[in-house]
């Protein structure tokens, strides 16, 4: 198990009591390494893209995908596939949210 997957598994143990939706995740009984493909959005090659596609396919049918993404966004998860998104995609969403919040403040 990769270090990132190990940390994720440990965090699941801690969070399931606080985040009951995690117990319903489609990923719960799978090899967690699948959700931590080697590489990043910027540096990933074919294996990274294939790994991301496999993880996202599981997320696509997960009954708690929305909650998972919300959790990852709120906790600024920097690694892995959460709620069907990569770390780079989540960072882009955070930047977009920050920009829209700034514009809303400037308009008021």
C-alpha positions in Angstrom: 0.0 0.0 0.0 1.4 3.4 -0.9 2.1 5.9 1.8 -0.8 8.2 0.6 -3.2 5.3 0.6 -2.1 4.3 4.1 -2.7 7.8 5.3 -6.1 7.8 3.6 -7.0 4.5 5.2 -6.0 5.8 8.6 -8.0 9.0 8.1 -11.0 6.9 7.1 -10.9 5.1 10.5 -11.0 8.4 12.2 -13.5 10.1 10.0 -16.1 7.3 9.6 -17.3 8.1 13.1 -17.7 11.8 12.3 -18.6 11.4 8.6 -21.0 8.4 8.4 -21.4 8.8 4.7 -17.9 7.4 4.3 -19.2 4.0 5.3 -21.3 3.9 2.1 -18.5 4.8 -0.3 -18.0 2.5 -3.3 -14.3 2.6 -2.6 -14.5 1.3 1.0 -13.7 -2.3 0.2 -11.3 -1.7 -2.7 -7.6 -1.4 -2.9 -7.0 2.2 -1.9 -3.9 2.5 -4.1 -6.4 2.7 -7.0 -7.3 6.2 -5.8 -3.7 7.4 -5.5 -2.3 6.8 -9.0 1.4 7.6 -9.4 2.1 11.0 -10.7 0.1 14.3 -10.8 -2.2 16.2 -13.1 0.9 18.1 -14.4 3.4 15.3 -14.6 1.3 12.2 -15.1 1.8 10.0 -18.1 -0.3 7.2 -19.6 -0.3 5.1 -16.4 -1.5 8.1 -14.3 -4.3 8.9 -16.7 -5.4 5.3 -16.8 -5.4 5.1 -13.0 -7.4 8.3 -12.8 -9.9 7.0 -15.3 -10.4 3.7 -13.3 -10.9 5.6 -10.0 -13.3 8.1 -11.6 -15.3 5.2 -13.0 -15.9 4.0 -9.5 -16.7 7.5 -8.2 -19.2 7.9 -11.0 -21.4 5.2 -9.6 -20.7 5.9 -5.9 -23.8 6.9 -3.9 -21.8 9.4 -1.8 -19.8 11.1 -4.5 -21.1 14.6 -3.8 -20.4 14.2 0.0 -16.9 12.9 -0.8 -16.1 15.9 -3.1 -17.5 18.3 -0.5 -15.3 16.8 2.1 -12.2 16.9 0.0 -12.9 20.5 -0.9 -13.5 21.5 2.7 -10.4 19.8 3.9 -8.2 20.8 1.0 -7.2 17.2 0.2 -4.0 17.5 -1.8 -3.7 13.9 -2.9 -5.7 11.2 -4.6 -9.1 11.0 -6.3 -11.9 12.2 -4.1 -15.5 12.6 -5.3 -14.4 11.9 -8.9 -11.8 14.7 -9.0 -8.0 14.8 -9.0 -6.1 17.1 -6.7 -5.4 19.5 -9.6 -9.1 19.6 -10.5 -10.0 20.4 -6.9 -7.4 23.1 -6.8 -8.9 24.6 -9.9 -12.3 24.6 -8.3 -11.0 26.2 -5.2 -9.4 28.9 -7.3 -12.6 29.4 -9.2 -14.5 29.6 -5.9 -12.1 32.1 -4.4 -12.3 34.2 -7.6 -16.1 34.2 -7.5 -16.2 35.0 -3.8 -13.8 37.9 -4.4 -15.9 39.3 -7.2 -19.0 39.0 -5.0 -17.3 41.0 -2.3 -16.1 43.6 -4.7 -19.6 44.0 -6.1 -21.2 44.6 -2.7 
